[in-house]
Amino acid sequence: MIRLWRKFEARNSKSETTLGTLDTLAHFRHFTYFRHFFMKAMILAAGFGTRLRPLTEMKPKALMPVANKPILARNIEYLISHGITEIIVNAHHHHQQIVDYLREESSFGLNIEVKVELEILGTGGGIKNTEGFWDKEPFFVINSDILTDIDLASVYQLHQTSGALVTLVLHDCEPYNQVQVDDQWNITDIAKVNMPGRYAFTGIHVIHPEVLSHVPQGIFSNIIECYRQLIRMGKPVRACFVQGHYWRDIGSIQSYMEANRELADNSFVIGPGCSIDSSVKLMDWGVIGENSRLEKNVALQRSVLWDGVTVKEGVKVVDAVVTSGRVVERDLHGDIL
């Protein structure tokens, strides 16, 4: 395990979310509730990101830049803003990039540990592999490929008052509605396909450490299979239903582009150190990474340029992603370079 220690600095949450499950907790915010605990969380970042290929052939999914900031950084900031004080990140695919990034990044202000998996362990095995990090309190687990402003304080309060071993944060999000609940918000089934009358898992869960005793050690496993087992055993696996929030999964190229558009607010995000000729046409929205250069008569539309990109004179870049350090000498339409 690699420990990356930072001095903790408290930060305030700016996100607003409506919690829509048990009536007694609807519209209830409890950021101050976290102040009674040293809250811990895990970011799942070991996956191969196959749906994001070829982008993930160069970077792990967790380091995909969204509006010029890695999604891992955005999720760390999100967790901090909701009172999390210690974070562990698992890593496998391009794991050294994640280790190096967190070692070099000094702005987070808290302890972050990286658990490298030399052989990928899946979501269940990955969480089990961090067992020594946790204490007796429930902890958060969040997927590295989501962006959201869901109110974690309310979720945690609900978990603590419900007596659940696990709380999954759900919302209505076709075509991912796979989770069935009863009228008391107990989870009764988790399907493998979208089904009517069900809800979608947001990728955020609160887990009691006792759950880890039901996960096999040292082998690949899926945490959802563990939850199915707990349901069959009659253990309390509950849902927290949220609505009125922002949520975006960047697991595919299309979703990645949408996330950049949304965080750019349908405008342009331009990193520091860029050189953009006055004749350049910027249309619709776009992201231009730091130290990039756009020469005369370039046209950029609905595209994402990573850091250090050069677009040569007269080239049109439309609906494209250009990765770090590339020189674009021909028109791009829907390409990934």
C-alpha positions in Angstrom: 0.0 0.0 0.0 1.3 3.5 -0.8 0.5 6.2 1.7 0.3 9.8 0.5 -0.1 12.0 3.5 -1.5 15.5 3.4 -2.4 18.0 6.1 -6.2 18.0 6.4 -8.1 21.2 5.6 -11.8 21.5 6.1 -13.9 22.5 3.1 -17.5 23.4 2.7 -20.0 21.7 0.5 -21.6 23.7 -2.3 -23.7 21.0 -3.8 -27.5 20.8 -3.4 -29.4 17.6 -3.7 -32.9 16.5 -2.8 -33.1 13.2 -0.9 -36.3 11.4 -1.8 -36.5 8.2 0.2 -37.9 7.8 3.7 -40.2 10.7 4.5 -38.5 11.6 7.8 -35.3 12.3 5.9 -36.6 13.9 2.8 -34.9 17.2 1.9 -32.7 16.8 5.0 -29.0 18.0 5.0 -26.6 16.9 7.6 -23.1 18.1 6.8 -22.5 18.9 10.5 -23.3 15.2 11.2 -20.0 14.3 9.7 -18.1 16.5 12.1 -18.6 13.9 14.8 -16.6 11.3 12.9 -13.4 10.9 10.9 -15.1 9.8 7.7 -13.5 7.5 5.3 -14.2 6.7 1.6 -12.9 4.5 -1.2 -12.7 5.4 -4.9 -12.8 2.4 -7.2 -10.2 3.2 -9.9 -8.7 -0.2 -10.9 -10.8 -0.9 -14.0 -9.6 -1.1 -17.6 -12.1 1.4 -18.9 -12.8 -0.7 -22.0 -15.7 1.4 -23.2 -13.4 4.4 -23.2 -10.8 2.9 -25.5 -8.6 4.1 -27.1 -8.4 6.9 -24.5 -7.7 4.5 -21.7 -4.8 3.0 -23.7 -3.0 6.1 -22.7 -4.5 7.0 -19.3 -6.4 5.2 -16.6 -10.1 6.1 -16.6 -9.7 7.8 -13.3 -7.3 10.3 -14.8 -9.5 11.2 -17.8 -9.5 15.0 -17.9 -13.0 16.5 -17.7 -13.0 20.3 -18.4 -9.2 20.2 -17.8 -9.3 18.4 -14.5 -8.9 14.6 -13.9 -12.1 13.0 -12.8 -10.2 11.5 -9.9 -9.5 15.0 -8.7 -13.1 16.0 -9.1 -14.2 13.1 -7.0 -11.7 13.7 -4.3 -12.8 17.3 -4.0 -16.4 16.1 -4.0 -15.7 13.7 -1.1 -13.8 16.4 0.8 -16.7 18.9 0.4 -19.0 16.4 2.1 -16.8 15.9 5.1 -14.6 12.9 4.1 -11.2 13.0 5.9 -9.4 9.9 4.6 -9.6 8.3 1.2 -8.2 5.1 -0.3 -8.0 4.5 -4.1 -7.5 1.1 -5.6 -5.5 1.0 -8.8 -4.4 -1.6 -11.4 -4.6 -0.4 -15.1 -1.9 2.2 -15.6 -1.6 2.2 -11.8 1.7 4.0 -11.7 0.1 7.1 -13.3 -2.4 7.2 -10.4 0.3 6.8 -7.8 2.4 9.5 -9.4 -0.5 11.9 -9.8 -1.6 11.6 -6.2 2.0 11.9 -4.9 2.6 15.1 -6.9 -0.8 16.7 -6.3 -0.6 18.7 -3.1 -3.8 20.7 -3.1 -6.2 18.1 -1.6 -5.2 18.6 2.0 -5.8 15.1 3.5 -4.5 11.6 3.7 -4.9 9.6 0.5 -3.7 6.0 0.2 -3.3 4.0 -3.0 -3.8 0.2 -2.9 -2.2 -1.2 -6.0 -3.6 -4.5 -7.4 -1.0 -6.4 -9.3 -3.8 -8.7 -10.5 -7.2 -7.0 -10.8 -9.6 -8.0 -8.1 -12.9 -6.6 -9.2 -15.1 -4.4 -7.1 -15.7 -7.0 -4.4 -12.1 -8.1 -4.2 -10.8 -4.6 -4.4 -12.9 -3.4 -1.5 -11.9 -6.6 0.5 -8.3 -5.8 -0.3 -8.6 -2.5 1.7 -10.0 -4.2 4.8 -7.1 -2.9 7.0 -8.0 0.7 6.1 -11.4 0.7 7.8 -12.3 1.1 11.4 -15.7 0.2 13.0 -17.7 2.9 11.2 -19.5 2.5 7.9 -17.7 4.0 4.9 -18.5 5.3 1.4 -17.5 3.6 -1.8 -17.8 5.6 -5.0 -17.0 4.7 -8.6 -14.2 6.8 -10.2 -16.1 7.3 -13.4 -19.1 9.4 -12.1 -19.6 13.1 -11.6 -22.4 14.1 -9.2 -23.5 16.5 -6.5 -25.6 14.0 -4.5 -25.7 15.0 -0.8 -23.6 12.4 1.0 -24.3 13.7 4.5 -28.0 12.9 4.1 -27.2 9.5 2.6 -24.9 8.6 5.5 -27.5 9.8 8.1 -30.1 7.6 6.4 -27.8 4.6 6.5 -27.1 5.1 10.2 -30.7 5.4 11.1 -31.9 2.5 9.0 -29.8 -0.3 10.5 -28.7 -1.5 7.1 -25.5 -3.4 6.4 -25.4 -1.7 3.0 -27.1 1.3 1.5 -27.1 1.8 -2.3 -27.9 5.3 -3.6 -30.4 4.9 -6.4 -32.1 7.1 -8.9 -34.4 6.8 -11.9 -32.0 6.7 -14.9 -32.9 4.6 -17.9 -31.4 2.4 -19.3 -29.7 1.4 -16.1 -32.8 0.7 -13.9 -31.9 -2.8 -12.5 -32.6 -2.5 -8.8 -35.9 -3.6 -7.3 -37.1 -2.2 -3.9 -40.1 -2.9 -1.7 -42.4 -0.2 -0.2 -39.9 0.2 2.7 -36.9 0.8 0.4 -35.4 -2.6 1.1 -33.6 -3.9 -1.9 -35.1 -7.2 -3.0 -33.3 -7.9 -6.3 -30.5 -6.6 -8.5 -31.0 -7.7 -12.1 -28.3 -7.7 -14.8 -30.5 -5.8 -17.3 -32.8 -2.8 -17.3 -36.3 -3.7 -16.1 -39.6 -1.8 -15.6 -40.4 -0.5 -12.2 -36.8 -0.5 -11.0 -34.2 2.1 -10.2 -30.5 2.6 -11.2 -27.5 2.4 -9.0 -25.6 5.7 -8.9 -22.2 4.0 -8.1 -22.3 5.3 -4.5 -22.7 3.0 -1.6 -22.4 3.1 2.2 -20.9 -0.2 3.6 -20.7 -1.5 7.1 -17.3 -3.2 7.7 -19.2 -6.4 8.6 -20.0 -6.8 4.9 -16.3 -7.5 4.2 -16.6 -10.8 6.0 -18.9 -12.0 3.2 -16.4 -11.2 0.4 -13.7 -13.8 -0.4 -10.1 -12.8 0.1 -7.5 -12.4 -2.7 -9.7 -13.4 -5.7 -11.7 -11.5 -8.3 -15.2 -10.8 -7.2 -18.1 -8.4 -7.9 -19.5 -6.5 -4.9 -23.0 -6.7 -6.5 -22.8 -10.5 -6.2 -22.1 -10.1 -2.5 -25.1 -7.8 -2.2 -27.3 -10.5 -3.9 -26.0 -13.0 -1.4 -26.8 -10.8 1.5 -30.4 -10.3 0.1 -30.8 -14.0 -0.2 -29.6 -14.4 3.4 -32.2 -11.9 4.6 -29.6 -9.3 5.6 -30.6 -5.6 5.5 -29.6 -4.1 2.1 -31.4 -0.8 1.7 -31.9 1.9 -0.9 -31.6 5.7 -0.6 -33.5 7.2 -3.5 -32.3 10.6 -4.7 -33.6 13.1 -7.2 -33.1 16.7 -8.4 -29.3 16.1 -8.5 -26.6 16.1 -11.2 -25.1 12.8 -12.2 -23.0 11.8 -15.2 -21.2 8.5 -15.9 -18.2 9.0 -18.1 -17.8 5.3 -18.9 -18.2 5.7 -22.7 -16.8 8.1 -25.3 -20.3 9.7 -25.8 -20.8 10.2 -22.0 -17.2 11.6 -21.7 -18.0 14.2 -24.3 -21.3 15.0 -22.6 -19.5 15.5 -19.3 -17.1 17.9 -20.8 -19.9 19.8 -22.5 -21.8 20.1 -19.2 -18.8 21.2 -17.1 -17.9 23.7 -19.8 -21.4 25.0 -19.4 -21.9 24.9 -23.2 -19.0 27.3 -23.6 -15.2 27.0 -23.8 -12.7 26.0 -21.1 -9.2 27.1 -21.9 -6.3 26.0 -19.9 -3.3 28.2 -18.9 -0.4 28.8 -21.2 -2.4 28.4 -24.4 -1.6 30.2 -27.7 -4.8 30.9 -29.7 -4.5 32.9 -32.9 -7.0 35.7 -33.2 -8.4 34.2 -36.4 -9.4 30.9 -34.7 -13.1 30.1 -34.7 -14.5 28.6 -31.5 -18.0 27.2 -32.1 -20.6 25.7 -29.7 -18.4 24.4 -26.9 -15.0 23.0 -26.3 -12.2 22.3 -23.9 -8.6 23.3 -24.7 -5.9 21.8 -22.4 -3.0 23.9 -21.0 -0.1 24.8 -23.2 -2.0 24.0 -26.4 -1.5 26.0 -29.6 -4.2 26.8 -32.2 -2.7 28.3 -35.3 -4.3 30.6 -37.9 -7.8 29.9 -39.2 -8.3 26.8 -37.0 -11.9 25.9 -36.4 -12.8 24.1 -33.1 -16.3 22.8 -32.5 -17.7 20.4 -29.8 -14.2 19.0 -29.1 -11.8 18.2 -26.3 -8.1 18.9 -26.6 -5.9 17.5 -23.8 -2.7 19.3 -22.7 0.0 20.4 -25.1 -2.0 19.9 -28.3 -1.0 21.8 -31.5 -3.6 22.3 -34.2 -2.0 23.4 -37.4 -3.1 26.3 -39.7 -6.5 25.9 -41.3 -7.4 22.6 -39.7 -11.0 21.9 -38.5 -11.6 19.9 -35.4 -15.2 18.8 -34.9 -16.7 16.3 -32.4 -13.2 15.0 -31.6 -10.9 14.2 -28.8 -7.2 14.9 -29.2 -4.9 13.4 -26.6 -1.9 15.1 -24.9 1.0 16.3 -27.1 -0.6 15.5 -30.4 0.0 17.6 -33.5 -3.2 17.9 -35.6 -2.4 18.4 -39.3 -5.6 17.2 -40.9 -9.3 17.9 -40.4 -11.0 15.7 -37.7 -14.7 14.9 -37.6 -15.7 12.6 -34.8 -12.1 11.2 -34.5 -10.0 10.3 -31.5 -6.4 11.1 -32.0 
